Amino acid sequence: MADDMNLNEFEVRPTPDDPRLSTAVEGIDHDGKSVTVDVVTERPLTLFLNAREIVTMMTIGDHPDLLAVGFLLNQGMLKPDDVITAIDYDDEIATVVVRTERQTNYEEKLKKKVQTSGCAQGTVFGDLMETFDKITLNRDARLKTSWLYQLTKKINTEPSLYLKAGAIHGCVLAHEDKPLIYMEDVGRHNAIDKIAGYMFLKGVSPEDKIFYTTGRLTSEMVIKCVSMQIPILVSRSGFTAWGVDLAKKAGLTLVGRARGKRFVVLAGAERIVFDADTTSSDHDDRRSQRKGSVVDAD
């Protein structure tokens, strides 16, 4: 449970030095000089639920068990009370099989799907949108601005695959100003699914958590965050109109353009507590910022 987690340290963090996640590629730069550039890996992973093939995902390849479970949860193909009996991963043929105690009703879900605005056209299967209205988020959750500033600074300075190779998204589950779980992948939907899988398998409660993403606050990100019952979603990037509409409908606090000590709240502003001193410049120090996280002067 969340109370059992060490809230002063990352429970899971990026592993930028894992040789499976990036590779060095030779090329030339703008001056015609030889350069060696680290680039992230991208490989297919085919997911099965029991004996049924569900989807093939493109991923960097770490935490396939968490990705598989989180994807199935966020698509409504697994329920919170389902019992997982085994997760079998075969690296050689790039498959992961999630086995459950009971056969889940996913055949109808596979017939109906909605293309979302996620990376590589994310997909929402089945009746997930139809159950969206039934989800109630914790109205008592709060986001102090002091937490937000500390949280974004810690994330920006944490060693990551993004800082090593770029071309990747990051997602973080946090409690107050403490990052707990940090996942990365070529698609932000994969990163959020890994966190969902971790929360399910470890029994982490969502009611008092904050979710941070480096990507846009699209309909897909809002749907997934609400499905995970996390009440606060933060991004250093911007919004889409449908994402904002869905956040308002669900009672989700939606914070975007969170860079340095600047941010914009377009939904759920009642959860924000303005307790921080905004006159100091500690959090705007460009040397401590993640690439692309500094707001332009204008």
Summary of the structure (lengths in Angstrom):
residues: 298
radius of gyration: 19.2
end to end distance: 44.0
largest distance: 60.6
contacts: 978
relative contact order: 0.15
helix: 29%
strand: 31%
